[in-house]
């Protein structure tokens, strides 16, 4: 395909060059012949026979580019002894040889019938013929070189493309075999293959991250649910023993139901988190973030009062955005609840509403720097908080809600305490 296109381009360029050079010379020569024939035709009509022959002989002697001859049926005047018999009527041209200056040259001419005889006009086109032959030979050489160049270049580029495609195929085969860490190598050329390889590597990184997340969630489920399931099994065994003695108390059944509710809540939260991560912004409406923050602070106040904590709301600037008021309320409340749970007694919690979102600060112990990003993983819990109520899904739910609204959430330690920044617009 590349070779054919190259030869087509070279052929078009040669044709244009021919038309602008040899073709233009040929057309100019034909035009001069036509003008000369028209001139002699007018003179034959205007002059008598003797005067026409006189001016014709003068014209024939002065003309160096054209050969003129006039035959009145008795005598042939001009530079030829006789007009060739096989010449066609003008403007059709036919080639014929002329012996001139001890050389035979080729002329192209035609015959025009005038009053009183026949006029022959011919031009010496041997030089033009030679030029045309040389051009044809040069064109054949140029097309041959273009063919060779196209084949060599096409083979080279095909080999390059095939090598890049094979490298991508090898990576795909490695991924199919389970080696999710395999990546397509990038070249310094930064070409289209590198752009495609970059996107493939990003996709593979996302796939690897998803598999790691699944493995992490599986481990977390096994770790966090093993304890309540173990307690539930012990209580069922105790209830079985007590049932034999007919001494099963309602408190035992209530405790078992509480353990089951905790397990069901964990799975419900995980399902809701998955739904939020794949939900579209289809049911959003205009919401006022200040009102949502006020409702969340009002709801958390009794819990903070039990722990002798103070919670305050500061509105720096009104914030209006397209969103889901229920989900945004849940995100704000979850952050306040986490702060109240882990900041400790007599902690101070401040919620601030800004033009592009909100922020929350407390003066608690904060989160270790190495675990600031890990707390957004499903079921991830700090070692210091494993004995406290919770399932490790609060912050992942908050981040899913924030991302659903096109925003981002960042955690920062401010020593003391934790500073949470949520940008929504």
N, C-alpha and C positions, 0 to 999 in steps of 0.2 A: 504494500500500500504506500509506504513512504517512498520507495523507488519510483513507482508509477507517478506519484505526485511530483517528485523532483523532475522527472523527465517531462511531464506536462508543463511545468513552469519554464524549464529551459526551452522547450519547443515553442511556447508562446513568446518568450523573449526573442528567440531567433526569428520568428515570423514578423514580429514588430520591427526588429532591426532590418530585415529584408525589405519590408514595405517602406521604411524611412530612407533607405539608401538605394538599392538597385531598383526597387519598384518605382520610387520617385523619379529616378533617371529615365526609366522606360516610359513612364507616363508623360514626362516632359518631352521626350523625343517624339512620341506619337502625336502630342499636341502641336509641336512645331511642324510635323508632316502635314497635319490637317490644315494648319494655317497657310502653308505653302501651296497646297492644292487649291484652297479657296482663292488665294491671291491670283494664281495662274488662270483659274476659271473666270474670274472677273475681267482680267486683262484680255482673254480670248474673246469675250463678248464685246468689249469696248473698242479694241483695236482691229485694224484690218490684218490680213494674213501676213503681209510683209513686215509691218511694224511689230506684230506680236512675236514673229520669229527673231527679229532683231533684239528686242528686249529679253527674249527667252535665252538667246545665246549669251547675252551679257550676264544674266542671272546665273546661268549654268557655269560660266567661267569663274564667277566670284564666290560661288558656294563651295565651301570646303567640307562641310559636315554632311551634305546631301549630294546625291548623284541625280541629275535631271536629264531627261531625254524626251524629245517630241517627234512623233512620226505623223506626217501629213498624208501618208499613203504613197508618197514618192521618195521622200528623203527622210532620214533620221537625223535630227539635230541634237547636239548636246555632247556628253562625255562618253556615250556608248555608240557603237556602230549600229546596233539594232536592239530593239526592246525584246527581252526574253518572252517567249511565247506562253509560258506556263504561269505567268503572274496573274493574280486574282484582281478583281475589281476592288477599288478602295472602298471602305477603309481596311479590308482584310489584307494583312501583310503576309508575304511569303519570302523565304530566304532563297538567295541564288548567288553563285560565285561570280566574281569580277576579277579579270586579270589587270592589275594596276601596278605600275612601277616594278615590273619583273616579279611581282608577288600576286598570289591569288588570295583575295579577301572575300569575306562573306558579307552580303548586304541583305537588308530586308526592305522590300518595296511592294508597290501596287500600281495598278494602271487606272487612270481616270479619263473617260471620254470627254473631249472638249469640242468646241466648234472648229472644224477644220482638221481634226486629227486626234491622236491619243497621246496623253501625257503620262510619263512614268516618273515616279518619285521614289527614291530609295535612300536609306541611311546606312552608314557603316556601323554595324552593331557587333563587330567581332570583339571589340574591347569589352562591350557590355556582356557579350556571351561568355568571354573568358572570366570576367568578374563574377558572373552568375555561377559558373562551374566551380571557381575557387570557393565561393560562399557555400555551395552545396557540400563540397568536401570538408570545409571547416565545420559545417553544421553536423555532418556525420561524426566527425571526431568529437565535437562537443557533446553530442547525445551519447556517444560511447563512453566518454569520461563520466557523464552524469549517471549512466547506468552502473558503471563500476563503483563510483562514489556512493550511489544510493544503496547498492548491495552491501558494500563494506560498512557504511554508516548504519544501515538497517540491522545488519548482523550484530554490530557493536551495541546498539541501543537495545536490541532484543535480548542480548545476553545480559545487559545490565538489568533490564526489567525482570527477566526470568530469575536472576539471582536474588533480587529483592523480594519477588513473589515467593520463591522457595524459602527464604529466611522467615517470612511471615507464616508460611505453611508449617515449617518446623515448630514455630512457637505454638501454633494452634494445636498441633499434635501433642506437644508437651502438656498443654493445658487439658486436652482431652484425657491424657494419661494421669491427670491429677496434680500436676506440678503448677499450682496457681501462681507461684512467684515468678514464673517465666515472663520475660518482657522482650519486645521487639527492639533490636538495636537501632539507634539513630545514626545517620551519617552527617558529616559537616556541611553537606550541600543544602540542607533545609528545603528539599523539593517536595513535590506532592506526596511521594511515598513517606517522607518523614512526617508530613502533616497527618497522613492516615495512620502511621505507626504511633504518633502521639495520642491520637484518639483511641486507638486499640489499647495502648498501655493504660490510659485512664480507665477504660472499660474493665480491663483485667484487674486493675487496682481496686475498682469498686466491687468487682466480683469477689476478689480475695478478702476485701474488708467485710463483705456480706457473709461469706463463709466463716470468717473469724468471729463475726458477731453472733452467728448462729451457734457456733461452738461455745462461745462465751455465755450465751443465754442458756444453753443446755447445761453447762457446768453450774451456772448460777441457780438454775431451777433445781438441779440435783442437790446443791449445797443448801439452799434456803428452804426447800420444801421437805428435806429429809428430817429436819428437827420436828416441825409440826406433825408430819405424818407418823414419826416415831412416837410422839406424845399421844396422838390419836390412837395408835395401836395399843399402847399400854393402857389407856383408859378403856378401850373396848375389852381388853383382857380382864381388867378389873371389874368392868360392868358384867362380864360373863360370869366371873366368880361370884360377884354379889348377887347376880340373878339366881344362882343356885341356892343362895341363902335367903333369896327374896328380900334383899336389902339394897336394891338399886335406888339411888336418890335422884331427884330432878336436877340437882346441881351437876351431877356427873353427865347427864344428857346435855345440859346446857353448855358445859365445857367442851364436849365433843362437837356440838353444833358450832360453837365459836371457832374451833380449829378448822372445821370444814368451810365456814364462811370466809376465813382468812385465805384459805387455798383458792376458793372460788373467786374471791376479790382479786387475787394475783392474776389469775388467768383472764378475768374480765378486763383488767387494766391493760394487760398485754394485747388483747384483741383490740381494745380501743386505741392503743398506741399505734398499732398496725394500720387501723382505719384512718387515723389522723395523718399518718405519713403518706398515704395515697389519696387523700381527699382533695378535691378541686375547689377553687374559690367560686362556687356557683351560687351560694345562698348568702352572700355577704350583703350587708346594708350599712348605712351611715351610723356610727356609734361614737359616743363621747367617752373617752378614756377616764376623765375625771370622775364621772358618775360610777363607773365600774370600780375604780379604786376606792371611792367612798364606801360602796357596798361591801367590798372585801375587808376593809379596815373595820367596819361596823361588825361584821360577822366574826372576825378573829379577836375582837376586844375581850369577850368573856374568857376565852382560853388564855390570853395573855395576862388577864387579871389574876387567874388562879396561880400563875407562875410569877406574879409580882413583876411583870414586864410592862414596859410602856411602848406603845405603838403610835406613831404620828404620821400625818399625811401633809405633804407640802406640794402645792400646785405652782410650779414655776411658770407654766404657760399652757393654755388649753390645747388639747390634742383631739382632733376629729379624724377619723379614718374609716375606710370600708373594711368591715370585719364581722365576726360572729361574736356578739356580746357575751353569750354563755361561755364559749371557749376562752375568751379573753379574761372573763371573771375567774374561771378556774385556774388559769395560768398565774394571775396575780395572787389569788388565795393560796395556791400551792407554795409559792415562794414565801409568803408570809407565814404559812404553817411550818415550813422547813426552818425558817429563822427562829420561830418560837420554840420549836422542838429541840434544836441543837445549839442555840445561842446561850442557853442556861438561864437560871433564875435571875431576876432583876435586870435582864438585858434591855437594851434600848434598840428599838427597831424603827427605822424611818423609811417611808415610801414617798418618792417624789415623782410627780407627773411632769413630763417635758413635752416640747412641741413635736418631737419625733419618737416618743415612746415613754418609758418610765425606768426608774432605778430604785433599788432597795439596798439599804445598808443596815448592819447590826454590829454590835461590839462583842460578839462571841469569839470562840476559838478559831473560826475560819476553817479552811480546807487545806491540807498539805499541797504544796505547789505541784508535786508529781501526780496528784490525783484530780487536778482541776478539770481535766478533759474526761477522765474516766467516769466521773459521777453522772455523765450524760448517757452512759451505757445502760442497757436494760438490766435490771436486777442487781446493779452494782451498788455495794454498800461499803462505807468505810469500816475498818476493823473496830474503831471506837464506838460505832453505832449499831453493831450487829445485835446487841442485847436489847435495843430499844425497838418499839413498834415501828413497822414500816416494811415495804416490799422492794425498795430501790427502783420505783417507777415514777416517782414524782417529778424529778428534773427531766427525765426523758420525755414525759408528757408535756412539760412546759416548753421544751425546745421544739417538739413537734407542732405545738400550737403556734409558736412564734414563727417557725418556718412556713407554716401554712399561710400566714399573713405576710409573707415576703420579708420577714425581719431576721434578726440575729440576736443571740444572747451571749454575753461574756461574763465570766466570773473572775474577780480579782480580790486577792487578800489585801486588806488595808491595815492590818496589825494595830490594834486588834480588830477582829471581825471580818466579815465578808461583804464585798460590794458587788452587786449584780446590776448589769446594764442591759436593758432590752430596747433595741431599736426596731421600730415597726414601720416607719415611713422615711 
